[in-house]
Amino acid sequence: MRFQSDLGPMDLKSNHASPVLADQVPVNMSRLGRSSSLTPYSATYSSGLHLNIPRRRALSGKLDEVRATSWLDAMKASSPPRKKMNMDINLDASPAEVDALYLSWVKIYPSALTSFEQITNYAKGKKIALFLDYDGTLAPIVDSPDHAFMSSDMRAAVKIVASYFPTAIISGRSRDKVHEFVGLTELYYAGSHGMDIIGPLRDSKIPSNNPNCITSTDEQGKEVNLFQPASEFLPMIDEVYRSLMENTKDIIGSKVENNKFCVSVHYRLVDEKSWDLVAQRVFKVLENYPWLRLTYGRKVLEIRPIIDWNKGKAVEFLLDSLGLNDRDDVLPIYVGDDRTDEDAFKVLREGNKGCGILVSSAPKETNAYYSLRDPSEVMEFLTSLARWKKTEMATH
Ligand SMILES: O=P(O)(O)OC[C@H]1O[C@H](O[C@H]2O[C@H](CO)[C@@H](O)[C@H](O)[C@H]2O)[C@H](O)[C@@H](O)[C@@H]1O
């Protein structure tokens, strides 16, 4: 299966000249191993997915300076106001130029709504598996992370689509929090960027001796697989959460969120003049935690274990648990809006497995094949998918 845009097969390298900063930046290169009681480990489950702690390289002080500047640039560029677009685009562009840029971008990453027929043509005779990000995808981005509610219409759309296709929510939030927001029991949930997964129980390939994967029961008493590849990091994450709270408490507007296996430091409500202060404080705290790394999302710095695990691996894990991985008769669709969703888009693109749909109203470098402007278009897409399936079932 090969997805193709209106302009022909995707060639990411030639689409955009200047990719944004690489997000997998390990922190505290210089104090490697000083304060951690953890030893490097490598875990695996039998489908061939590996959890590796990457080797660290020493960085000079000069490089550290470059890194800090790059982070500030990245922080400024994340979730840009519409008139500024993002750092791939000329910052001085006028609204008309911005619109023109969007129109040429959407030719490369066509709307999943206007390309709906193309998508359902791929899906004919296949089983769709649906993966949905939460913030910015099912719920609009709002100032306060505690108030990122999804609408009841969106909930109804997710519920109906999940009645036709296996559906999972994959979020950077803690699994409990995102489950609470979504409020549907019929879905699978992966929180902490995939480091906390509740998936289906099957006579799966996961070896029973894998300490990160246990059989558990969900709130309904149903048996499920609980996979927590970063469980060893729990005390460290709690500690760093407290330390970040303490060290940022004087920065007005900053907010630290405990997402169980990762921590978010929000700066959406911080005066832009203090963004470098936020970055400095976060770097300072992380100096003591060589086994944690920093990534970023929409006006948020995210601190997480350095294990080789992400939303892409979570998609593979869930497909595997569902018995749907590496099958020609399966079409996984992943819908997400942020940098961490790119890992999932990449897995689907590289394995020619399925399609990623980026939710964005601004041009962005992406590994997705299609785009949707905002959560309201996501809702329309989900509703259309359910309607299409219903008709297909009635006519076959
Ligand atoms: O993977 P996701 O479900 O997209 O989670 C990523 C982060 O989402 C949340 O932060 C973002 O949404 C907030 C509410 O709209 C917004 O205020 C914030 O600026 C955004 O970055 C969540 O609060 C984070 O913990 C997640 O890491």
The ligand as an ORCA input file, in Angstrom:
! r2SCAN-3c Opt
* xyz 0 1
  O      -0.339     14.083     23.289
  P      -1.365     15.107     23.640
  O      -2.664     14.494     24.090
  O      -1.574     16.090     22.524
  O      -0.753     15.892     24.880
  C       0.318     16.818     24.717
  C       0.260     17.833     25.823
  O      -1.084     18.305     25.817
  C      -1.480     19.198     26.852
  O      -0.887     20.465     26.626
  C      -1.373     21.123     25.447
  O      -2.766     21.371     25.591
  C      -3.115     22.299     26.667
  C      -4.625     22.399     26.719
  O      -5.144     22.810     25.513
  C      -2.434     23.643     26.385
  O      -2.747     24.559     27.446
  C      -0.925     23.438     26.298
  O      -0.283     24.660     25.943
  C      -0.599     22.400     25.221
  O       0.797     22.105     25.189
  C      -1.114     18.633     28.194
  O      -1.450     19.575     29.197
  C       0.337     18.234     28.267
  O       0.638     17.642     29.510
  C       0.599     17.216     27.172
  O       1.958     16.826     27.194
*
